[in-house]
Amino acid sequence: MNRFLSTCLLAVTAALVLLPGCAMRERRLDDTMPVPVLAVMPLANYTESSEALGRVMPALCEELAMRGIPAISDRDMRPILRRHRIRGGGIITPEDIQAIRSATQASAILFGSVDFYAEGTNPELGLSLRVVDIASLEVLYAGSASVTGADFAGWFGIGRKDSLSALMEPALHEVLQSFDIVRLSEALAGENLPQGSALALVPFENRSDYPFAGSIFSAVLNAELFRRGYRLMDPALLGEVYMQERRAPRGEVDLVLVDSMHTALGVQWVLTGGVEQFSPSTGDPLSAPELEIHGRMLKASEGRLVFNFESELMGSPAGQVFGFEERRSLGRLAQKAAMRLVTQMNYSIEEEFEKKQ
């Protein structure tokens, strides 16, 4: 029995070491490597909660510090943003970013959003982040997370988390994953960055009744595209092209704009679409979240449509499955839709490459 307990203890200890935010907090830069500084922009709030940012931002800055990343907090950034008349919300101009660079000497800048922040019997917290090289505007990291209290429930609901405060740490671990001071420094040096096709993600249009559904799904999709190795065009770079062409695209792009993105930025693929339905569970035991999206992609050099995608997904209602509580959240549903979209999109891109051979 003692040997059995010792073996279990060793296994649990090994698992804890591998958890996001544990092993990586011990990583430190080599003495010869310059220490990068991260400017943290106030996150966009896509929720109905007025307290969401007040609770998420301090926890985010604390998590960055635990990962060894010197950060200029959103609180310290606000006077700089006011002085230069820079709005937050995740989309600013290259000129704004260079003003921040001059004022802070930061190496990179963090943008993002609070996508879900809901109390209740099954609280849900969703976050999306991206980190951009302040000099080149290259996307160095993108991540998205959605966690609910029921995600941690074991047999008969034991272990579930019943507050948003309890979800903060696992949500931050999921959205940041292995991103720490070493990875930030390596990314700024051009190491371990996506080497895939250059892609412009035009924000999805919201055709649902859920506020900001298009922006939320675009953020989730952005993280999935980065995870799959695409080189993403930051909204600041795309925004310059939009202004030159006097466009504000959302869900639609014309051939003139596609050609401008290809010529000015070397964009190979342009992806956009719309969110038709984005419905959370109502809390009723038989209620389940629902999502419906469509997407399409154009080959920028030819202005030709090469990919169409439609998906309707419904989550699981609350309930017990073999003693475990099961509930599919709207955030998880959005992640699943994004994974399906990118998987199907990859097939279309492979077919395009095969045509050339």
Secondary structure by P-SEA (a helix, b strand, c coil): caaaaaaaaaaaaaaaaaccccccccccccccbbbbbbbbcccccccccccccccaaaaaaaaaaaacccccccccaaaaaaaacccccccccaaaaaaaaaaccccbbbbbbbcccccccbbbbbbbbcccccccccccccccccccccccccccccccccccccaaaaaaaaaaccccaaaaaaaaacccccccccccccbbbbcccccaaaaaaaaaaaaaaaaaccccccaaaaaaaaaaacccccccccaaaaaaaaaacccccccbbbbcbbbcccccccbbbbbbbcccccccccccccbbbbbbbbbbcccccccbbbbbcaaaaaaaaaaaaaaaaaaaaaaaaaaac
